[in-house]
Amino acid sequence: MTFRRHDRSTGSEIAGFTIIELLVVIAIIAMLIGLLAPALSAARRQARAIQCRENLRQVGQALLMYSNSNDGWIFPASKDSVSGQVRADAMGYDLPPHERWPMKVFKVAGATLPPTYNTAAYDAEPYDPQTYPAEPYTPTILRCPADVDPFEAHSYVLNAHLADLRVKNGSGAIAGLNSSEVVMAGEKFSDERDYYVQTHDFPRVVEPFRHGIALKSNYLFLDGHVANAMGTAARDALDPWDVVKP
């Protein structure tokens, strides 16, 4: 079959293209889309990974500012009222959203204070994001653009091992590792609520491939730099985030 069109100026019909030619063109377009789709998908993943790294850099800058005003502590921690020991996990989901560490470190635009929910009635279990939403009390830079719907509105977790060992800003070498090898924060699995990585948490909490096999996940290090792979020395430990004393 040949498609024809009418030329009004001459009153004659002009031959167009055959159905076979149309199918060939469609097939070529489909093939080009198939060739370009993986490249476009990879470009999107790369863009999200870059934005994620920028988020973590900003987190690092905010934590540095926090440490400068809080005796060198690199993120909010508190002392146990009974034992006097530093509790690194004291400001996670055990507290209502407006009392968690992001509110201690960041000025969250639009955060309602005091909150409209009943603080005294808060209980971590069962999970109730409708009554106690975390998003209004969490800065957007704590959400990776590749993490579509993370629990408690955050994609990144802090390394609680550092507070357990009383590591502060400017501590220098830690168990034979320098600050560029010690993880301070990184990406968590979307369906985990945790705000920290503690003993035995690493395989359950830390997402190793948020941005795919090639780009892996991003990590913020104690010296402030961000990379998508942990240093060799850190990876050799049983828990790569733990800074084990010699």
C-alpha angles and dihedrals in degrees: 000000000000122000114223133192129204119242105215094195095060101020090232132121120245121208113247122182135307126249088247091056090049091051091049091053091048090049092051091050091049090050092050091050089050091052094046098043097076091048092050091047091050090049091053091050090049092050092050092048091051092050089047091054090050089051091053092047089056090048088053092051091049091050090049090053089048091052092050089059098039109055094273098303104147094211136007114290133156139203121254107249092224107035099027089226120139112259111209094184096050096111105048132097092312084082127058113267098261091058099050124109097265089065090051094052105033137046098233110208113231096011109154111231123215090028121238093230125085105265093189092057095052117125124174090222129089098033107243111176093164094062096032107030116187097196097079088055098043125081115235092239088071089069120080111221089230091055102083103186113003120184112258090011096275134105100187132072132196125238102247091187087079094060091043088058091042092241112175136186109287094019090140121207113013118200090334094312124110122223093264090063099047118090115226099175141352147160125305133202111273095238095053119096096199123127093191142039111228137165111320091005101101102088092041100044111028117084108212098186109036091140099036137271095300100042096033114181133313127251133195113217130208093254090057100254122126126217138166094233134047121241119265093248092053093047092054092067120092088242105032092207095051117095100212117205115233 
